[in-house]
Amino acid sequence: MRSEEEIREQYEFLAEELASEEMRHSGVRELFTHYKRALGWVLEEEHM
């Protein structure tokens, strides 16, 4: 299992990528949004 730091780095990277102008395609944006949300849930569950 990945460390919390690795997951946080990946989450931040995805957030930046999602905000970039190159991510205008709706399918790509939707995919990143779901992945970002899933990473957020993992972080929440580990800290309950």
WODAMO-V74060 format. One record per backbone hydrogen bond with DSSP energy under -0.5 kcal/mol. NH is the residue of the N-H (numbers start at 0). CO is the residue of the C=O. If there is no record, write none. Layout:
# WODAMO-V74060
NH CO
NH CO
This chain:
# WODAMO-V74060
6 2
7 3
8 4
9 5
10 6
11 7
12 8
13 9
14 10
15 11
16 12
17 13
18 14
19 15
19 16
22 19
23 20
28 24
29 25
30 26
31 27
32 28
33 29
34 30
35 31
36 32
37 33
38 34
39 35
40 36
41 37
42 38
43 39
44 40
45 41
46 42
46 43
47 44
